[in-house]
Amino acid sequence: MWITITEAGLKTALHEDEIQKWREFVGETGVDPVADILTRTMAEVRGYLVNKYPLPASGIPGSLANDAYDIAIYRLTKRVESATSLQRKDAFDDARKKLEAIARCEIGVEDATDGTFEAERGGVEVASFSERLVTRDTMNGV
């Protein structure tokens, strides 16, 4: 299943003191960076996948949700309070290493099954292969 990371999901993953710092930051600056951070995080995760996997029009694999939230949380805490971001740096680094391993095809992700892939292909036919015609038995004596 492919998903979109959300503000509600981000709030669930944050500690209460991090949420409070976020609220204070928004109150002081009048700027809420969450929507931008979530959008950039989704684009980054998709960037690691784009050359190796067929992508639907939007979303990321559900198996990468925790990694995407770790990246988003680090970016948010770095922006609203640097002391908290140091506590989140290891999770951020681990998430990035996992994405790099996926890009190198060392780790796989689930297929996009949300129905948007067909439209994204733009009518390109996918090759399918039948059983091998040349086998050891058919090459006997050659």
Order of alpha helices (4+ residues) and beta strands (2+ residues): beta-alpha-alpha-alpha-beta-alpha-alpha-alpha
